[in-house]
Amino acid sequence: MCFTFHGEYTHLEIKSNQMSLRDYQITSISEIQTLYRQGVKKVLLHLPTGAGKTRTFCEMLKMAHLKNTPSLLVVHMDQLIRQAEQRLTEEGVPHGVIQGNRTRDEFENVRVCSIQTLYRRKQAPDARFIVIDEAHATKNPQYEWFLS
């Protein structure tokens, strides 16, 4: 998972409608916020399988939503889009989807995006906070275009 952030990010109390974050998830979010405040704009968070990466980045997207920060979650698989949509819905985070013929509410502050659709449309929506799920997949022309 890779986070890119443009602008100032302030600390918010972490709460969830569904479940509490684990200590290491809270620590991860706090450390990412600290790095951003120090001027680091690209952060890679690596957690093992089953450690709650989706839960962690959805919490950060929720925080961005509460601060009215334009945000993107960029993924490369339909299954990941649907998983993120479900979690954001459970957390009460209004969000849009940019994915082929499933595109909806694309002007919401939080948008879940298919990298294939962004690349095909040559559309990189404005965002101050970007999460790339499955960051190991970024070594391809689509992500290279998006990140340039």
VOPA-836364 format. One record per atom (N, C-alpha, C): residue number from 1; atom name; z, x, y. Coordinates in steps of 0.001 Angstrom, whole numbers, plus 500000, padded with zeros to 6 digits. Each point is the difference from the previous one (the first is absolute). Last residue first. Layout:
BEGIN
+-----+-------+--------+--------+--------+
| num | atome |     zz |     xx |     yy |
+-----+-------+--------+--------+--------+
| NUM |    CA |      Z |      X |      Y |
...
+-----+-------+--------+--------+--------+
END
This chain:
BEGIN
+-----+-------+--------+--------+--------+
| num | atome |     zz |     xx |     yy |
+-----+-------+--------+--------+--------+
| 148 |     N | 487286 | 503444 | 509922 |
| 148 |    CA | 499429 | 500909 | 501007 |
| 148 |     C | 500120 | 499460 | 501403 |
| 147 |     N | 501289 | 497791 | 495764 |
| 147 |    CA | 501015 | 500886 | 500559 |
| 147 |     C | 499458 | 500937 | 501072 |
| 146 |     N | 497145 | 496900 | 497622 |
| 146 |    CA | 501076 | 499236 | 500631 |
| 146 |     C | 500984 | 500918 | 500722 |
| 145 |     N | 496485 | 501937 | 497419 |
| 145 |    CA | 499483 | 499329 | 501202 |
| 145 |     C | 501134 | 499316 | 500747 |
| 144 |     N | 501130 | 501849 | 495937 |
| 144 |    CA | 499713 | 501087 | 500950 |
| 144 |     C | 499434 | 499424 | 501289 |
| 143 |     N | 500709 | 497067 | 496390 |
| 143 |    CA | 501238 | 500369 | 500679 |
| 143 |     C | 499776 | 501116 | 501008 |
| 142 |     N | 496271 | 498751 | 497477 |
| 142 |    CA | 500499 | 498825 | 500715 |
| 142 |     C | 501262 | 500327 | 500779 |
| 141 |     N | 497899 | 503294 | 497096 |
| 141 |    CA | 499352 | 499802 | 501305 |
| 141 |     C | 500550 | 498818 | 500800 |
| 140 |     N | 503328 | 502481 | 496644 |
| 140 |    CA | 498670 | 499429 | 499799 |
| 140 |     C | 499411 | 499692 | 501365 |
| 139 |     N | 504800 | 501315 | 498441 |
| 139 |    CA | 498969 | 501042 | 499957 |
| 139 |     C | 498666 | 499392 | 499587 |
| 138 |     N | 504238 | 497568 | 500202 |
| 138 |    CA | 499369 | 500200 | 501306 |
| 138 |     C | 498936 | 501094 | 500022 |
| 137 |     N | 503220 | 498176 | 496472 |
| 137 |    CA | 498616 | 499521 | 499974 |
| 137 |     C | 499239 | 500315 | 501287 |
| 136 |     N | 504728 | 500864 | 499228 |
| 136 |    CA | 499202 | 500936 | 499199 |
| 136 |     C | 498529 | 499610 | 499964 |
| 135 |     N | 503416 | 497265 | 502074 |
| 135 |    CA | 499412 | 501047 | 500847 |
| 135 |     C | 499184 | 501011 | 499213 |
| 134 |     N | 502153 | 495219 | 499399 |
| 134 |    CA | 499252 | 500822 | 499053 |
| 134 |     C | 499258 | 501118 | 500729 |
| 133 |     N | 501173 | 496645 | 503470 |
| 133 |    CA | 500602 | 499980 | 498670 |
| 133 |     C | 499101 | 500796 | 499061 |
| 132 |     N | 500819 | 500104 | 505427 |
| 132 |    CA | 498965 | 500113 | 498982 |
| 132 |     C | 500711 | 500054 | 498656 |
| 131 |     N | 501156 | 498292 | 505334 |
| 131 |    CA | 500494 | 500378 | 498686 |
| 131 |     C | 498794 | 500062 | 499069 |
| 130 |     N | 500989 | 500033 | 505676 |
| 130 |    CA | 499090 | 499854 | 498864 |
| 130 |     C | 500700 | 500489 | 498745 |
| 129 |     N | 500668 | 498575 | 505614 |
| 129 |    CA | 500706 | 500381 | 498784 |
| 129 |     C | 499084 | 499698 | 498821 |
| 128 |     N | 498480 | 499132 | 504299 |
| 128 |    CA | 500922 | 501089 | 500373 |
| 128 |     C | 500802 | 500484 | 498805 |
| 127 |     N | 494827 | 497559 | 500702 |
| 127 |    CA | 501349 | 499914 | 499441 |
| 127 |     C | 500809 | 501184 | 500484 |
| 126 |     N | 494738 | 497313 | 500072 |
| 126 |    CA | 501002 | 500704 | 500786 |
| 126 |     C | 501365 | 499797 | 499359 |
| 125 |     N | 495553 | 499764 | 496939 |
| 125 |    CA | 500790 | 499221 | 500965 |
| 125 |     C | 501032 | 500866 | 500713 |
| 124 |     N | 495267 | 501128 | 497793 |
| 124 |    CA | 501349 | 500557 | 499890 |
| 124 |     C | 500859 | 499283 | 501039 |
| 123 |     N | 494913 | 499481 | 497469 |
| 123 |    CA | 500991 | 499380 | 500875 |
| 123 |     C | 501353 | 500639 | 499725 |
| 122 |     N | 495426 | 500078 | 497798 |
| 122 |    CA | 500226 | 501073 | 500987 |
| 122 |     C | 500943 | 499484 | 501081 |
| 121 |     N | 498612 | 497749 | 495862 |
| 121 |    CA | 499813 | 499416 | 501338 |
| 121 |     C | 500043 | 501056 | 501097 |
| 120 |     N | 500707 | 501362 | 495536 |
| 120 |    CA | 498730 | 499273 | 499987 |
| 120 |     C | 499688 | 499414 | 501381 |
| 119 |     N | 504210 | 502069 | 499364 |
| 119 |    CA | 498907 | 500981 | 499976 |
| 119 |     C | 498643 | 499302 | 500071 |
| 118 |     N | 503866 | 497325 | 499664 |
| 118 |    CA | 500008 | 500707 | 501282 |
| 118 |     C | 498809 | 500955 | 500079 |
| 117 |     N | 500664 | 497841 | 495904 |
| 117 |    CA | 499511 | 499075 | 501027 |
| 117 |     C | 499959 | 500681 | 501366 |
| 116 |     N | 501810 | 502438 | 496397 |
| 116 |    CA | 498578 | 499772 | 499772 |
| 116 |     C | 499406 | 499092 | 501072 |
| 115 |     N | 504662 | 500821 | 499858 |
| 115 |    CA | 499271 | 501132 | 500571 |
| 115 |     C | 498498 | 499803 | 499823 |
| 114 |     N | 503545 | 496004 | 500461 |
| 114 |    CA | 499262 | 500700 | 498961 |
| 114 |     C | 499232 | 501139 | 500667 |
| 113 |     N | 504645 | 497585 | 501953 |
| 113 |    CA | 498564 | 500293 | 500068 |
| 113 |     C | 499478 | 500686 | 498745 |
| 112 |     N | 504117 | 496930 | 502776 |
| 112 |    CA | 499797 | 500677 | 498727 |
| 112 |     C | 498492 | 500165 | 499851 |
| 111 |     N | 503225 | 499297 | 504586 |
| 111 |    CA | 498819 | 499660 | 499210 |
| 111 |     C | 499954 | 500856 | 498741 |
| 110 |     N | 503189 | 498285 | 504614 |
| 110 |    CA | 500035 | 500703 | 498716 |
| 110 |     C | 498799 | 499527 | 499194 |
| 109 |     N | 500301 | 498167 | 504213 |
| 109 |    CA | 500442 | 501377 | 500261 |
| 109 |     C | 500073 | 500837 | 498733 |
| 108 |     N | 496454 | 495957 | 500389 |
| 108 |    CA | 501456 | 500140 | 499899 |
| 108 |     C | 500360 | 501454 | 500290 |
| 107 |     N | 495496 | 498207 | 499659 |
| 107 |    CA | 500543 | 500397 | 501294 |
| 107 |     C | 501528 | 499988 | 500024 |
| 106 |     N | 497076 | 498628 | 496277 |
| 106 |    CA | 499835 | 501436 | 500234 |
| 106 |     C | 500510 | 500468 | 501359 |
| 105 |     N | 499918 | 495778 | 496798 |
| 105 |    CA | 501017 | 500349 | 500997 |
| 105 |     C | 499935 | 501478 | 500396 |
| 104 |     N | 497173 | 499455 | 495858 |
| 104 |    CA | 500661 | 498884 | 500694 |
| 104 |     C | 500996 | 500561 | 501006 |
| 103 |     N | 496021 | 501351 | 495803 |
| 103 |    CA | 500532 | 500321 | 501325 |
| 103 |     C | 500570 | 498737 | 500636 |
| 102 |     N | 497660 | 500647 | 495661 |
| 102 |    CA | 501390 | 499523 | 500062 |
| 102 |     C | 500626 | 500257 | 501363 |
| 101 |     N | 495543 | 501447 | 498515 |
| 101 |    CA | 500003 | 498568 | 500318 |
| 101 |     C | 501402 | 499391 | 499992 |
| 100 |     N | 500005 | 505150 | 500577 |
| 100 |    CA | 498804 | 499238 | 499638 |
| 100 |     C | 500062 | 498554 | 500428 |
|  99 |     N | 504052 | 502326 | 501410 |
|  99 |    CA | 499453 | 500318 | 498683 |
|  99 |     C | 498839 | 499070 | 499700 |
|  98 |     N | 504339 | 500594 | 503389 |
|  98 |    CA | 498617 | 500403 | 500246 |
|  98 |     C | 499472 | 500507 | 498667 |
|  97 |     N | 504367 | 496766 | 501878 |
|  97 |    CA | 499357 | 500761 | 498933 |
|  97 |     C | 498582 | 500317 | 500447 |
|  96 |     N | 505139 | 498709 | 502510 |
|  96 |    CA | 498617 | 499672 | 499707 |
|  96 |     C | 499504 | 500865 | 498863 |
|  95 |     N | 505194 | 498139 | 501576 |
|  95 |    CA | 499044 | 501081 | 499794 |
|  95 |     C | 498608 | 499435 | 499749 |
|  94 |     N | 505760 | 499030 | 501094 |
|  94 |    CA | 498638 | 499497 | 500198 |
|  94 |     C | 499022 | 501169 | 499881 |
|  93 |     N | 504847 | 499717 | 497657 |
|  93 |    CA | 499219 | 500786 | 500972 |
|  93 |     C | 498607 | 499398 | 500124 |
|  92 |     N | 503974 | 498907 | 497016 |
|  92 |    CA | 499784 | 499209 | 501202 |
|  92 |     C | 499230 | 500744 | 501088 |
|  91 |     N | 501239 | 501248 | 495303 |
|  91 |    CA | 500840 | 500532 | 501073 |
|  91 |     C | 499814 | 499240 | 501321 |
|  90 |     N | 497380 | 498932 | 496170 |
|  90 |    CA | 501398 | 499821 | 499598 |
|  90 |     C | 500957 | 500450 | 501101 |
|  89 |     N | 495422 | 500813 | 500650 |
|  89 |    CA | 500277 | 498567 | 500079 |
|  89 |     C | 501456 | 499722 | 499647 |
|  88 |     N | 498467 | 504353 | 499429 |
|  88 |    CA | 500112 | 499695 | 501431 |
|  88 |     C | 500304 | 498518 | 500206 |
|  87 |     N | 499181 | 501408 | 495584 |
|  87 |    CA | 501269 | 500549 | 500495 |
|  87 |     C | 500184 | 499675 | 501477 |
|  86 |     N | 495908 | 498739 | 497976 |
|  86 |    CA | 501120 | 499248 | 499430 |
|  86 |     C | 501324 | 500479 | 500572 |
|  85 |     N | 496105 | 502373 | 501174 |
|  85 |    CA | 500008 | 498660 | 500598 |
|  85 |     C | 501202 | 499200 | 499514 |
|  84 |     N | 499223 | 504162 | 497992 |
|  84 |    CA | 500542 | 500140 | 501357 |
|  84 |     C | 500057 | 498648 | 500701 |
|  83 |     N | 498001 | 500105 | 495762 |
|  83 |    CA | 501418 | 500349 | 499867 |
|  83 |     C | 500652 | 500103 | 501383 |
|  82 |     N | 495340 | 499372 | 499791 |
|  82 |    CA | 500715 | 498779 | 499617 |
|  82 |     C | 501509 | 500249 | 499869 |
|  81 |     N | 497227 | 503706 | 500854 |
|  81 |    CA | 499943 | 499077 | 501142 |
|  81 |     C | 500823 | 498753 | 499680 |
|  80 |     N | 499408 | 503108 | 496581 |
|  80 |    CA | 500963 | 500487 | 500989 |
|  80 |     C | 500017 | 499109 | 501237 |
|  79 |     N | 496827 | 499103 | 496579 |
|  79 |    CA | 501352 | 499751 | 499500 |
|  79 |     C | 501062 | 500432 | 501019 |
|  78 |     N | 495401 | 501014 | 500807 |
|  78 |    CA | 500316 | 498592 | 500214 |
|  78 |     C | 501437 | 499683 | 499584 |
|  77 |     N | 498686 | 505002 | 501559 |
|  77 |    CA | 499850 | 499113 | 498848 |
|  77 |     C | 500442 | 498583 | 500337 |
|  76 |     N | 500289 | 503956 | 502932 |
|  76 |    CA | 498677 | 500123 | 499388 |
|  76 |     C | 499782 | 499078 | 498806 |
|  75 |     N | 503019 | 500099 | 505060 |
|  75 |    CA | 500050 | 500224 | 498552 |
|  75 |     C | 498586 | 500034 | 499432 |
|  74 |     N | 503313 | 499855 | 504870 |
|  74 |    CA | 498662 | 500246 | 499461 |
|  74 |     C | 500132 | 500366 | 498530 |
|  73 |     N | 502740 | 497539 | 504312 |
|  73 |    CA | 500250 | 500513 | 498657 |
|  73 |     C | 498622 | 500123 | 499372 |
|  72 |     N | 501674 | 499701 | 505443 |
|  72 |    CA | 499082 | 499819 | 498884 |
|  72 |     C | 500624 | 500530 | 498721 |
|  71 |     N | 501455 | 498193 | 505471 |
|  71 |    CA | 500185 | 500805 | 498790 |
|  71 |     C | 498971 | 499653 | 498941 |
|  70 |     N | 502126 | 499305 | 505509 |
|  70 |    CA | 498810 | 499809 | 499158 |
|  70 |     C | 500029 | 500974 | 498816 |
|  69 |     N | 504406 | 498157 | 502529 |
|  69 |    CA | 499182 | 501205 | 499878 |
|  69 |     C | 498797 | 499718 | 499110 |
|  68 |     N | 504186 | 497392 | 501535 |
|  68 |    CA | 498671 | 499634 | 500482 |
|  68 |     C | 499043 | 501205 | 500013 |
|  67 |     N | 504612 | 499652 | 498250 |
|  67 |    CA | 499801 | 500736 | 501260 |
|  67 |     C | 498626 | 499719 | 500608 |
|  66 |     N | 501204 | 498097 | 495838 |
|  66 |    CA | 501067 | 499569 | 500908 |
|  66 |     C | 499915 | 500695 | 501355 |
|  65 |     N | 496996 | 501302 | 496574 |
|  65 |    CA | 499711 | 498636 | 500446 |
|  65 |     C | 501048 | 499530 | 501014 |
|  64 |     N | 500736 | 504083 | 497859 |
|  64 |    CA | 498923 | 500128 | 500982 |
|  64 |     C | 499640 | 498629 | 500565 |
|  63 |     N | 503068 | 500103 | 496497 |
|  63 |    CA | 500599 | 500555 | 501208 |
|  63 |     C | 498962 | 500139 | 501108 |
|  62 |     N | 498464 | 498693 | 495808 |
|  62 |    CA | 500816 | 498928 | 500579 |
|  62 |     C | 500635 | 500467 | 501306 |
|  61 |     N | 497725 | 503154 | 497469 |
|  61 |    CA | 499044 | 499107 | 500661 |
|  61 |     C | 500724 | 498818 | 500630 |
|  60 |     N | 502558 | 502941 | 497448 |
|  60 |    CA | 499564 | 500673 | 501223 |
|  60 |     C | 498983 | 499147 | 500758 |
|  59 |     N | 501465 | 498438 | 495849 |
|  59 |    CA | 501122 | 499968 | 500942 |
|  59 |     C | 499589 | 500660 | 501317 |
|  58 |     N | 496988 | 500246 | 496475 |
|  58 |    CA | 500028 | 498636 | 500552 |
|  58 |     C | 501160 | 499840 | 500982 |
|  57 |     N | 499582 | 504046 | 497629 |
|  57 |    CA | 499036 | 499898 | 501095 |
|  57 |     C | 499910 | 498588 | 500551 |
|  56 |     N | 503065 | 500739 | 496431 |
|  56 |    CA | 500301 | 500881 | 501122 |
|  56 |     C | 498988 | 499831 | 501120 |
|  55 |     N | 499335 | 497698 | 495921 |
|  55 |    CA | 501160 | 499441 | 500707 |
|  55 |     C | 500302 | 500813 | 501259 |
|  54 |     N | 496728 | 501669 | 497094 |
|  54 |    CA | 499518 | 498799 | 500689 |
|  54 |     C | 501116 | 499379 | 500816 |
|  53 |     N | 501154 | 503648 | 497299 |
|  53 |    CA | 499155 | 500418 | 501128 |
|  53 |     C | 499515 | 498787 | 500790 |
|  52 |     N | 503321 | 500682 | 496010 |
|  52 |    CA | 499945 | 499034 | 501099 |
|  52 |     C | 499209 | 500444 | 501206 |
|  51 |     N | 500863 | 502005 | 495428 |
|  51 |    CA | 501041 | 500288 | 500987 |
|  51 |     C | 499944 | 499074 | 501214 |
|  50 |     N | 496989 | 500448 | 495947 |
|  50 |    CA | 501123 | 499080 | 499879 |
|  50 |     C | 501099 | 500188 | 501029 |
|  49 |     N | 496934 | 504134 | 499140 |
|  49 |    CA | 499637 | 498659 | 499556 |
|  49 |     C | 501265 | 499154 | 499847 |
|  48 |     N | 500660 | 504044 | 503323 |
|  48 |    CA | 499516 | 499808 | 498628 |
|  48 |     C | 499654 | 498539 | 499714 |
|  47 |     N | 499468 | 502279 | 504892 |
|  47 |    CA | 501082 | 499445 | 499185 |
|  47 |     C | 499455 | 499784 | 498593 |
|  46 |     N | 498654 | 502411 | 505091 |
|  46 |    CA | 499736 | 499969 | 498566 |
|  46 |     C | 501241 | 499473 | 499293 |
|  45 |     N | 497562 | 500257 | 505192 |
|  45 |    CA | 501200 | 499650 | 499247 |
|  45 |     C | 499616 | 499880 | 498541 |
|  44 |     N | 497951 | 502342 | 504790 |
|  44 |    CA | 499728 | 499603 | 498630 |
|  44 |     C | 501341 | 499736 | 499318 |
|  43 |     N | 498040 | 500099 | 505380 |
|  43 |    CA | 501085 | 500251 | 499059 |
|  43 |     C | 499557 | 499514 | 498628 |
|  42 |     N | 498322 | 501056 | 505475 |
|  42 |    CA | 499531 | 499702 | 498650 |
|  42 |     C | 501080 | 500432 | 499023 |
|  41 |     N | 500649 | 500551 | 504675 |
|  41 |    CA | 499260 | 498737 | 499972 |
|  41 |     C | 499431 | 499647 | 498638 |
|  40 |     N | 504138 | 502911 | 502821 |
|  40 |    CA | 499178 | 500064 | 498793 |
|  40 |     C | 499314 | 498650 | 499830 |
|  39 |     N | 503253 | 500973 | 503496 |
|  39 |    CA | 498592 | 500242 | 500283 |
|  39 |     C | 499105 | 500143 | 498786 |
|  38 |     N | 504832 | 498793 | 500517 |
|  38 |    CA | 499813 | 501440 | 500229 |
|  38 |     C | 498541 | 500359 | 500240 |
|  37 |     N | 501260 | 495579 | 498885 |
|  37 |    CA | 500633 | 500289 | 501296 |
|  37 |     C | 499851 | 501472 | 500363 |
|  36 |     N | 498499 | 498667 | 495766 |
|  36 |    CA | 499146 | 499444 | 501056 |
|  36 |     C | 500572 | 500294 | 501380 |
|  35 |     N | 502594 | 501225 | 496254 |
|  35 |    CA | 498811 | 500855 | 500133 |
|  35 |     C | 499081 | 499495 | 501107 |
|  34 |     N | 503686 | 497330 | 498901 |
|  34 |    CA | 500427 | 501243 | 500657 |
|  34 |     C | 498815 | 500926 | 500210 |
|  33 |     N | 499287 | 496091 | 497504 |
|  33 |    CA | 500207 | 499686 | 501417 |
|  33 |     C | 500396 | 501249 | 500775 |
|  32 |     N | 499681 | 500422 | 495369 |
|  32 |    CA | 498667 | 499812 | 500578 |
|  32 |     C | 500124 | 499699 | 501498 |
|  31 |     N | 503974 | 500239 | 497563 |
|  31 |    CA | 499407 | 501328 | 500159 |
|  31 |     C | 498597 | 499922 | 500597 |
|  30 |     N | 502211 | 495943 | 498967 |
|  30 |    CA | 500686 | 500690 | 501085 |
|  30 |     C | 499393 | 501380 | 500262 |
|  29 |     N | 498456 | 497560 | 496297 |
|  29 |    CA | 499565 | 499361 | 501248 |
|  29 |     C | 500624 | 500709 | 501191 |
|  28 |     N | 501415 | 501431 | 495762 |
|  28 |    CA | 498585 | 500317 | 500215 |
|  28 |     C | 499504 | 499434 | 501322 |
|  27 |     N | 504364 | 498860 | 498583 |
|  27 |    CA | 499922 | 501400 | 500431 |
|  27 |     C | 498557 | 500393 | 500302 |
|  26 |     N | 500689 | 495792 | 498141 |
|  26 |    CA | 500525 | 500019 | 501367 |
|  26 |     C | 499920 | 501414 | 500562 |
|  25 |     N | 498919 | 499538 | 495540 |
|  25 |    CA | 498958 | 499363 | 500808 |
|  25 |     C | 500417 | 499989 | 501473 |
|  24 |     N | 503057 | 501586 | 496795 |
|  24 |    CA | 498932 | 500976 | 500225 |
|  24 |     C | 498833 | 499403 | 500787 |
|  23 |     N | 503699 | 497175 | 498788 |
|  23 |    CA | 500401 | 501056 | 500932 |
|  23 |     C | 498867 | 500973 | 500290 |
|  22 |     N | 498546 | 495114 | 498673 |
|  22 |    CA | 500811 | 501012 | 499343 |
|  22 |     C | 500303 | 501100 | 501009 |
|  21 |     N | 499117 | 494879 | 501519 |
|  21 |    CA | 499328 | 501254 | 499697 |
|  21 |     C | 500967 | 500922 | 499276 |
|  20 |     N | 500419 | 494630 | 499672 |
|  20 |    CA | 500375 | 501160 | 500793 |
|  20 |     C | 499165 | 501188 | 499593 |
|  19 |     N | 498069 | 494998 | 499604 |
|  19 |    CA | 500954 | 500881 | 499336 |
|  19 |     C | 500324 | 501156 | 500925 |
|  18 |     N | 497575 | 495910 | 501487 |
|  18 |    CA | 499958 | 499962 | 498551 |
|  18 |     C | 501084 | 500841 | 499337 |
|  17 |     N | 499131 | 499623 | 504806 |
|  17 |    CA | 500231 | 498644 | 499516 |
|  17 |     C | 500185 | 499986 | 498492 |
|  16 |     N | 501275 | 504235 | 503274 |
|  16 |    CA | 498959 | 499427 | 499165 |
|  16 |     C | 500376 | 498581 | 499613 |
|  15 |     N | 501099 | 504501 | 503716 |
|  15 |    CA | 500467 | 498824 | 499272 |
|  15 |     C | 498823 | 499442 | 499213 |
|  14 |     N | 501584 | 504375 | 503411 |
|  14 |    CA | 499172 | 499629 | 498872 |
|  14 |     C | 500658 | 498854 | 499243 |
|  13 |     N | 499985 | 501832 | 505372 |
|  13 |    CA | 500836 | 499756 | 498828 |
|  13 |     C | 499114 | 499471 | 498882 |
|  12 |     N | 497841 | 503213 | 503617 |
|  12 |    CA | 500397 | 498602 | 499848 |
|  12 |     C | 500895 | 499883 | 498786 |
|  11 |     N | 497856 | 504064 | 503613 |
|  11 |    CA | 500735 | 499607 | 498805 |
|  11 |     C | 500338 | 498508 | 500050 |
|  10 |     N | 495582 | 502004 | 502475 |
|  10 |    CA | 501452 | 500015 | 500143 |
|  10 |     C | 500651 | 499491 | 498723 |
|   9 |     N | 495219 | 502464 | 501786 |
|   9 |    CA | 500552 | 499082 | 499015 |
|   9 |     C | 501506 | 500066 | 500113 |
|   8 |     N | 495157 | 501381 | 502962 |
|   8 |    CA | 501440 | 500143 | 499787 |
|   8 |     C | 500482 | 498938 | 499019 |
|   7 |     N | 494851 | 501944 | 499875 |
|   7 |    CA | 500906 | 499368 | 500951 |
|   7 |     C | 501444 | 500197 | 499602 |
|   6 |     N | 496251 | 500070 | 496427 |
|   6 |    CA | 499641 | 500382 | 501361 |
|   6 |     C | 500934 | 499272 | 500951 |
|   5 |     N | 499546 | 501447 | 494352 |
|   5 |    CA | 500599 | 499225 | 501065 |
|   5 |     C | 499585 | 500556 | 501347 |
|   4 |     N | 499288 | 499921 | 494183 |
|   4 |    CA | 499507 | 500574 | 501241 |
|   4 |     C | 500513 | 499118 | 501119 |
|   3 |     N | 501009 | 501023 | 494385 |
|   3 |    CA | 500262 | 499244 | 501212 |
|   3 |     C | 499402 | 500744 | 501181 |
|   2 |     N | 499479 | 499623 | 494236 |
|   2 |    CA | 499877 | 500810 | 501203 |
|   2 |     C | 500223 | 499100 | 501205 |
|   1 |     N | 500756 | 500335 | 494282 |
|   1 |    CA | 500000 | 499145 | 501147 |
|   1 |     C | 500000 | 500907 | 501216 |
+-----+-------+--------+--------+--------+
END
